[in-house]
Amino acid sequence: MQRFKDYSKGDKAFVIFVGIILTLFFIAVLYPCVFVISASFSSGTAVQSGRVVLFPVDFSLDGYKTVFNTPTIWTGYRNSILYTVAGTLINLFMTLIAAYCMSRHDLPGRNAIMLLFTFTMFFNGGLIPMYMQVQSLHLLNSPLALMLPGAISVYNMIVARTFFINTIPHELLEASQIDGCSDIKYFISIVLPLSKAIIAVLTLFYAVGHWNAYFNAMIYLHDKNLYPLTLFLREILMSSQIDPSTVSDPELQARLADIAAVIKYALIMVSVVPVLLIYPFVQKYFVTGVMIGSVKG
C-alpha cells in the first residue's frame, strides 16, 4: 500500500483500471464454476425453474447418486484413467527422448530433423488420411487408437528441448563420457533426475489432454465398452438425460426425469475431480518448467 501511495495520479488511475478489468474477468471465469457446483447439489426442480443462481437451492445429492449408480459412468471412468495413464507414459517417453536427441549438438542432421518436426506443427494430412492410416494399422476400435497417433506433441518437445539445452550443463556429458558412461545411462541416470520440473509440466499437459479428449474416441471407437468418460459426458450433455435402463437403483429410475438437469452438472464435477487432485502436486514445478523451457532457444 505504501508503494501505491507513492504512485502519480496517472499511475494510480491505471492500476485501478487494470485491477477492475482483471476483477471482472475473474468473476466471469469464476461464476460458471460456482454455478456448476451449486447446480450439482440442488434439486432438479430448482435447476429447471432457474432458481439456482449462486448457492444450492433445495440441497440434494440425487444427481451424484444417479451418476454413481450408472454402470456406464464407471466404465468411462475406468477407460479414461487407463487412457490417461498409459497415454501420458507413451507421450513422456517419446517426447523426452526426442527432445534430448534434439538438444545434442553432435547429432548429425540436427537442424534438418528439427525442421521436419516443426513442419508438422503447421501442416498435416487432415482427418481422412489420418483415419485411413489408423485403419490400415488395424487400430480402429482399439485403445491404442487414442494413444499412438498423438504420441508426441512437437510444441512440448520443443519446450523440453530448450529446457535441456539451457539447464543441463554440457560439461556433465563430457564428464560422464570420460568416466565411460553410455548415452542411455547418462540420459536415465543424470538428465532425467535433473529434469523433474519439465517432466511435471509435460505430465500435466499430456494428462489433462488425454482426460478431456473425446474427438478421437468419437471417430475411432465404436464399442461403448471402450468409451472414455468424456464421450459419455458428451452424450449426456447433448441429450440431458441418462438411459433409465442403465440405472441400477429402481427408486432412482422413477426420479430420473426430475433430476435430468442435475445429472450433467454432477457428472461435470465428477469428471474434473482427478485433474483438480493432480494439479497441486505439480503446481510448484509448473511456472519454473514452462519459463525455463520457453524463454530461450
C-alpha positions as CSV (number, residue, x, y, z in Angstrom):
1,M,0.0,0.0,0.0
2,Q,2.9,2.4,0.8
3,R,4.2,1.8,-2.7
4,F,0.8,2.5,-4.2
5,K,0.7,5.9,-2.3
6,D,3.9,6.9,-4.0
7,Y,2.4,6.5,-7.5
8,S,1.5,9.5,-9.5
9,K,-2.2,10.2,-10.2
10,G,-1.9,8.7,-13.7
11,D,-0.3,5.5,-12.4
12,K,-2.9,5.1,-9.7
13,A,-5.7,5.5,-12.2
14,F,-4.0,3.0,-14.5
15,V,-3.5,0.4,-11.6
16,I,-7.1,0.9,-10.5
17,F,-8.4,0.5,-14.1
18,V,-6.4,-2.7,-14.7
19,G,-7.5,-4.1,-11.3
20,I,-11.2,-3.5,-12.2
21,I,-10.8,-5.2,-15.6
22,L,-9.0,-8.2,-14.2
23,T,-11.5,-8.5,-11.4
24,L,-14.4,-8.5,-14.0
25,F,-12.5,-11.2,-16.0
26,F,-12.0,-13.2,-12.8
27,I,-15.7,-13.0,-11.9
28,A,-16.7,-14.0,-15.5
29,V,-14.5,-17.1,-15.2
30,L,-15.4,-18.0,-11.6
31,Y,-19.1,-17.7,-11.8
32,P,-19.7,-20.6,-14.3
33,C,-17.6,-22.8,-12.0
34,V,-19.6,-21.8,-8.9
35,F,-22.9,-22.3,-10.8
36,V,-22.0,-25.8,-11.8
37,I,-21.0,-26.7,-8.3
38,S,-24.2,-25.2,-6.9
39,A,-26.5,-26.8,-9.5
40,S,-24.9,-30.2,-8.9
41,F,-26.0,-30.0,-5.2
42,S,-29.5,-28.6,-6.0
43,S,-32.8,-30.3,-6.7
44,G,-33.8,-30.9,-10.3
45,T,-36.9,-28.8,-9.9
46,A,-34.8,-25.8,-8.7
47,V,-32.4,-26.1,-11.6
48,Q,-35.1,-26.5,-14.2
49,S,-37.0,-23.5,-12.9
50,G,-33.9,-21.3,-12.9
51,R,-33.8,-20.7,-9.2
52,V,-30.2,-21.6,-8.8
53,V,-28.1,-18.5,-9.2
54,L,-25.1,-18.6,-6.8
55,F,-25.8,-21.1,-4.0
56,P,-27.5,-24.5,-4.0
57,V,-31.3,-24.5,-3.7
58,D,-33.2,-27.4,-2.1
59,F,-29.9,-29.2,-1.3
60,S,-29.9,-32.7,-2.9
61,L,-27.4,-35.4,-3.7
62,D,-29.7,-37.1,-6.3
63,G,-27.5,-36.1,-9.2
64,Y,-24.4,-37.7,-7.6
65,K,-26.4,-40.8,-6.6
66,T,-27.6,-41.3,-10.1
67,V,-24.1,-40.8,-11.5
68,F,-22.5,-43.3,-9.1
69,N,-25.3,-45.8,-9.8
70,T,-24.8,-45.7,-13.5
71,P,-22.5,-48.5,-14.7
72,T,-21.5,-46.7,-17.9
73,I,-20.1,-43.9,-15.9
74,W,-17.8,-46.3,-14.0
75,T,-16.9,-47.9,-17.3
76,G,-16.0,-44.4,-18.7
77,Y,-14.0,-43.6,-15.6
78,R,-12.0,-46.8,-15.8
79,N,-11.3,-46.3,-19.5
80,S,-10.3,-42.6,-19.1
81,I,-7.9,-43.5,-16.3
82,L,-6.4,-46.2,-18.4
83,Y,-6.0,-44.0,-21.5
84,T,-4.7,-41.1,-19.4
85,V,-2.0,-43.1,-17.5
86,A,-0.9,-45.2,-20.5
87,G,-1.1,-42.4,-23.0
88,T,0.8,-40.0,-20.8
89,L,3.6,-42.5,-20.2
90,I,3.9,-43.0,-24.0
91,N,3.9,-39.3,-24.6
92,L,6.6,-38.7,-22.0
93,F,8.8,-41.4,-23.4
94,M,8.5,-40.2,-26.9
95,T,8.8,-36.5,-26.1
96,L,11.8,-36.8,-23.7
97,I,13.9,-39.0,-25.9
98,A,13.2,-36.8,-29.0
99,A,13.9,-33.6,-27.0
100,Y,17.1,-35.0,-25.6
101,C,18.3,-36.0,-29.1
102,M,17.4,-32.6,-30.5
103,S,19.3,-30.9,-27.7
104,R,22.6,-32.7,-28.5
105,H,24.8,-30.5,-30.7
106,D,26.7,-33.5,-32.0
107,L,23.5,-35.1,-33.6
108,P,24.1,-35.4,-37.4
109,G,21.4,-33.5,-39.4
110,R,20.0,-32.0,-36.2
111,N,18.7,-28.8,-37.9
112,A,17.1,-30.7,-40.8
113,I,15.3,-33.1,-38.4
114,M,14.2,-30.2,-36.3
115,L,12.8,-28.6,-39.5
116,L,10.8,-31.7,-40.2
117,F,9.4,-31.7,-36.7
118,T,8.4,-28.0,-36.9
119,F,6.8,-28.6,-40.3
120,T,4.3,-31.0,-38.8
121,M,3.1,-28.2,-36.4
122,F,1.6,-26.3,-39.3
123,F,0.8,-28.9,-42.0
124,N,-0.8,-32.3,-41.7
125,G,-2.8,-34.6,-43.9
126,G,-6.1,-34.0,-42.3
127,L,-8.8,-36.2,-40.7
128,I,-9.5,-38.6,-43.6
129,P,-5.8,-39.6,-44.3
130,M,-5.3,-40.0,-40.5
131,Y,-8.4,-42.2,-40.3
132,M,-7.2,-44.3,-43.2
133,Q,-3.8,-44.7,-41.6
134,V,-5.3,-45.8,-38.3
135,Q,-7.5,-48.2,-40.2
136,S,-4.5,-49.6,-42.2
137,L,-2.7,-50.2,-38.9
138,H,-5.7,-52.2,-37.6
139,L,-6.1,-49.8,-34.6
140,L,-9.8,-49.0,-35.1
141,N,-11.9,-49.7,-32.1
142,S,-8.7,-50.2,-30.0
143,P,-7.4,-48.2,-27.1
144,L,-4.1,-47.7,-29.0
145,A,-6.0,-45.5,-31.5
146,L,-6.2,-42.9,-28.7
147,M,-2.6,-43.1,-27.7
148,L,-0.3,-43.8,-30.7
149,P,-1.5,-41.2,-33.3
150,G,-0.7,-38.3,-31.0
151,A,2.2,-39.9,-29.2
152,I,4.3,-36.8,-29.4
153,S,3.5,-33.1,-29.3
154,V,6.1,-31.1,-31.2
155,Y,5.4,-28.0,-29.1
156,N,6.0,-29.9,-25.9
157,M,9.1,-31.5,-27.5
158,I,10.5,-28.0,-28.3
159,V,9.8,-26.8,-24.7
160,A,11.6,-29.9,-23.3
161,R,14.5,-29.5,-25.8
162,T,15.0,-25.9,-24.8
163,F,14.9,-26.9,-21.1
164,F,17.7,-29.5,-21.7
165,I,19.8,-27.0,-23.6
166,N,19.5,-24.2,-21.0
167,T,19.5,-26.3,-17.8
168,I,21.7,-29.4,-18.3
169,P,25.4,-28.3,-18.5
170,H,27.3,-29.7,-21.4
171,E,30.2,-30.4,-19.0
172,L,28.1,-33.1,-17.4
173,L,28.0,-35.0,-20.6
174,E,31.8,-34.6,-21.1
175,A,32.5,-35.8,-17.5
176,S,30.2,-38.8,-17.9
177,Q,31.9,-39.8,-21.2
178,I,35.3,-39.6,-19.6
179,D,34.0,-42.0,-16.9
180,G,32.8,-44.4,-19.6
181,C,29.1,-43.6,-19.2
182,S,27.0,-44.5,-22.2
183,D,24.4,-42.1,-23.7
184,I,21.5,-44.1,-22.5
185,K,22.9,-44.4,-18.9
186,Y,23.6,-40.6,-19.0
187,F,20.1,-39.9,-20.0
188,I,18.5,-42.1,-17.4
189,S,20.9,-41.5,-14.5
190,I,21.7,-37.8,-14.9
191,V,19.4,-36.0,-17.3
192,L,16.0,-37.3,-16.1
193,P,16.7,-36.7,-12.3
194,L,17.7,-33.1,-13.2
195,S,14.5,-32.6,-15.3
196,K,11.8,-33.1,-12.7
197,A,10.3,-29.6,-13.4
198,I,9.8,-30.1,-17.1
199,I,8.6,-33.7,-16.6
200,A,6.0,-32.5,-14.2
201,V,4.8,-29.8,-16.6
202,L,4.7,-32.3,-19.5
203,T,2.8,-34.8,-17.4
204,L,0.2,-32.2,-16.6
205,F,-0.2,-31.1,-20.2
206,Y,-0.5,-34.6,-21.6
207,A,-2.6,-36.0,-18.7
208,V,-5.2,-33.1,-19.0
209,G,-5.2,-33.5,-22.8
210,H,-6.0,-37.3,-22.5
211,W,-8.5,-36.8,-19.8
212,N,-10.5,-34.2,-21.7
213,A,-10.1,-35.7,-25.2
214,Y,-13.3,-37.0,-26.9
215,F,-13.0,-36.3,-30.6
216,N,-10.6,-39.1,-31.4
217,A,-12.6,-41.6,-29.3
218,M,-15.7,-40.5,-31.2
219,I,-14.0,-41.1,-34.5
220,Y,-12.1,-44.3,-33.8
221,L,-14.1,-46.2,-31.2
222,H,-17.4,-48.0,-31.9
223,D,-17.6,-50.2,-28.8
224,K,-19.2,-48.4,-25.9
225,N,-17.3,-50.5,-23.5
226,L,-14.2,-48.6,-24.7
227,Y,-15.6,-45.2,-24.5
228,P,-13.8,-42.7,-22.2
229,L,-15.7,-40.7,-19.6
230,T,-15.8,-37.6,-21.9
231,L,-17.9,-39.4,-24.5
232,F,-20.5,-40.4,-22.0
233,L,-20.4,-36.9,-20.7
234,R,-20.9,-35.6,-24.2
235,E,-23.9,-37.9,-24.8
236,I,-25.5,-36.8,-21.5
237,L,-24.9,-33.1,-22.2
238,M,-26.4,-33.5,-25.6
239,S,-29.4,-35.5,-24.5
240,S,-29.6,-34.1,-21.0
241,Q,-30.5,-37.5,-19.6
242,I,-29.3,-40.9,-18.8
243,D,-31.0,-44.0,-20.2
244,P,-33.1,-45.2,-17.2
245,S,-32.3,-48.8,-18.1
246,T,-28.7,-48.2,-17.3
247,V,-29.5,-47.1,-13.7
248,S,-29.4,-50.0,-11.2
249,D,-31.4,-48.4,-8.4
250,P,-35.2,-48.7,-9.1
251,E,-36.1,-45.6,-6.9
252,L,-33.6,-43.5,-8.9
253,Q,-35.2,-44.7,-12.2
254,A,-38.6,-43.2,-11.0
255,R,-37.0,-39.9,-10.2
256,L,-34.7,-39.7,-13.2
257,A,-36.9,-37.4,-15.2
258,D,-37.0,-34.9,-12.4
259,I,-33.2,-34.8,-11.9
260,A,-32.2,-34.9,-15.6
261,A,-31.0,-31.3,-15.4
262,V,-28.8,-32.0,-12.3
263,I,-27.1,-35.1,-13.7
264,K,-25.0,-33.3,-16.2
265,Y,-23.7,-30.9,-13.6
266,A,-22.9,-33.7,-11.2
267,L,-21.1,-35.6,-13.9
268,I,-19.1,-32.5,-14.8
269,M,-18.0,-32.2,-11.2
270,V,-17.1,-35.9,-11.1
271,S,-15.1,-35.7,-14.3
272,V,-12.9,-32.7,-13.2
273,V,-12.0,-34.1,-9.7
274,P,-9.0,-36.1,-10.9
275,V,-7.4,-33.0,-12.6
276,L,-8.0,-31.0,-9.5
277,L,-6.3,-33.6,-7.4
278,I,-3.3,-33.8,-9.7
279,Y,-2.6,-30.1,-10.2
280,P,-1.5,-29.3,-6.6
281,F,1.3,-31.8,-6.8
282,V,2.8,-30.3,-10.0
283,Q,1.9,-26.6,-9.5
284,K,5.2,-25.8,-7.8
285,Y,7.0,-27.0,-11.0
286,F,4.6,-25.5,-13.4
287,V,5.9,-21.9,-13.8
288,T,9.5,-22.9,-13.4
289,G,9.3,-25.6,-16.1
290,V,7.4,-23.6,-18.6
291,M,9.5,-20.4,-18.2
292,I,12.9,-22.2,-18.4
293,G,11.7,-24.3,-21.4
294,S,10.2,-21.4,-23.4
295,V,12.1,-18.1,-22.8
296,K,15.3,-19.1,-24.5
297,G,16.1,-21.3,-27.5
